Amino acid sequence: MKDLLCDQFQNTVSEMTLCHRSILEILSKLQESGVRVQRSVVHSVTSCGCQKITANKKSLPENATFLDLKNLLDSHLSGNLCNNCRDNIESEIGRSLFYMAALCNLMELNLYDIFIKEHKQLEILREYNLT
């Protein structure tokens, strides 16, 4: 049974994309929304300061296994998002999801089916999926 919320979201996006029916328009808006997500994360570090990025080369033991890597590597991110930055990032991710759903609609793909397919792939590969 398909997830109703995901299908409802995709249907609502379909109803709202009357002006932006061109694949070129959707692709450019999807790319732009991805950049806006990145920019809002950068803003939380550079303008607000609620987050901090500290990155350096990580030394890994020669005998480290794939399973060890999860504990040895970190995100380089510290701090907690303030409410303003959290709201902004959530909003930009939502906009990105909107254009992803719009792309699915134009390509006659079901977003929920894609979620399920990707989840199954992740479950099969588990720790061997090095993304």
PLY file of the C-alpha trace (Angstrom):
ply
format ascii 1.0
element vertex 131
property float x
property float y
property float z
element edge 130
property int vertex1
property int vertex2
end_header
0.00 0.00 0.00
1.42 3.35 -1.00
2.03 6.00 1.59
-0.89 8.41 1.31
1.00 11.45 2.55
3.67 11.09 -0.12
1.06 10.56 -2.84
-0.99 13.52 -1.59
2.12 15.69 -1.64
2.93 14.64 -5.20
-0.68 15.27 -6.29
-0.71 18.71 -4.68
2.54 19.58 -6.45
0.95 18.47 -9.73
-2.00 20.80 -9.15
0.29 23.72 -8.30
2.70 23.44 -11.25
0.48 25.01 -13.87
2.96 27.68 -14.89
6.08 25.52 -14.61
5.29 22.55 -16.85
8.49 22.64 -18.88
11.10 20.01 -18.02
13.75 22.70 -18.49
12.01 24.98 -16.00
11.63 22.16 -13.45
15.27 21.07 -13.82
16.56 24.60 -13.36
14.28 25.19 -10.35
15.40 21.86 -8.82
19.04 22.83 -9.22
18.38 26.31 -7.82
16.57 24.86 -4.81
19.53 22.59 -4.08
21.82 25.60 -4.10
19.44 27.41 -1.73
19.60 24.47 0.69
23.39 24.65 0.61
23.35 28.42 1.06
21.05 28.21 4.09
23.41 25.68 5.72
26.38 27.95 4.98
24.43 30.88 6.43
24.01 28.98 9.72
27.82 28.88 9.93
28.98 32.16 8.41
26.23 34.63 9.29
24.42 33.22 12.31
27.17 31.14 13.85
24.89 28.57 15.47
26.87 25.92 13.57
30.61 25.55 13.18
32.59 23.59 10.61
35.96 22.25 11.66
37.56 20.03 9.07
40.94 18.41 8.86
42.46 15.28 7.44
41.54 12.26 9.51
44.18 9.62 10.17
42.73 6.15 9.85
44.32 3.04 11.32
45.54 0.59 8.69
43.46 -2.21 10.18
40.19 -0.20 10.19
37.22 -2.02 8.70
34.25 -0.51 6.87
32.25 -0.83 10.07
34.94 1.08 12.00
34.75 4.03 9.62
31.37 5.17 10.96
32.91 5.69 14.40
36.22 7.07 13.11
34.87 9.68 10.68
32.78 12.68 11.68
30.61 15.31 10.00
32.98 18.23 10.78
29.89 20.00 12.10
29.40 21.17 15.67
26.79 23.26 17.46
23.02 23.21 17.27
20.81 24.92 14.74
18.98 27.91 16.15
15.23 28.04 15.49
15.63 30.61 12.71
18.26 28.60 10.81
16.31 25.36 11.36
13.16 26.95 9.91
15.10 28.36 6.95
16.83 25.05 6.13
13.58 23.11 6.50
11.85 25.58 4.18
14.55 25.25 1.53
14.55 21.44 1.76
10.75 21.56 1.39
11.08 23.66 -1.74
13.62 21.18 -3.09
11.18 18.33 -2.39
8.50 20.29 -4.26
10.61 20.45 -7.41
11.69 16.82 -7.01
8.01 15.84 -6.91
7.34 18.09 -9.92
10.10 16.31 -11.84
8.59 12.95 -10.89
5.20 14.14 -12.15
6.60 15.22 -15.51
8.47 11.94 -15.89
5.42 9.92 -14.73
7.35 8.53 -11.75
5.97 7.91 -8.28
8.03 9.51 -5.54
6.97 6.95 -2.93
7.97 4.06 -5.21
11.38 5.69 -5.61
11.73 5.99 -1.81
10.87 2.30 -1.40
13.23 1.20 -4.16
16.11 3.25 -2.73
15.39 1.99 0.79
15.47 -1.63 -0.38
18.77 -0.96 -2.15
20.22 0.56 1.02
19.00 -2.38 3.09
20.68 -4.84 0.73
23.99 -3.00 0.61
24.01 -1.73 4.22
27.58 -0.82 5.18
28.89 -1.55 1.68
26.98 1.42 0.30
29.76 4.00 0.61
27.92 7.27 0.03
0 1
1 2
2 3
3 4
4 5
5 6
6 7
7 8
8 9
9 10
10 11
11 12
12 13
13 14
14 15
15 16
16 17
17 18
18 19
19 20
20 21
21 22
22 23
23 24
24 25
25 26
26 27
27 28
28 29
29 30
30 31
31 32
32 33
33 34
34 35
35 36
36 37
37 38
38 39
39 40
40 41
41 42
42 43
43 44
44 45
45 46
46 47
47 48
48 49
49 50
50 51
51 52
52 53
53 54
54 55
55 56
56 57
57 58
58 59
59 60
60 61
61 62
62 63
63 64
64 65
65 66
66 67
67 68
68 69
69 70
70 71
71 72
72 73
73 74
74 75
75 76
76 77
77 78
78 79
79 80
80 81
81 82
82 83
83 84
84 85
85 86
86 87
87 88
88 89
89 90
90 91
91 92
92 93
93 94
94 95
95 96
96 97
97 98
98 99
99 100
100 101
101 102
102 103
103 104
104 105
105 106
106 107
107 108
108 109
109 110
110 111
111 112
112 113
113 114
114 115
115 116
116 117
117 118
118 119
119 120
120 121
121 122
122 123
123 124
124 125
125 126
126 127
127 128
128 129
129 130
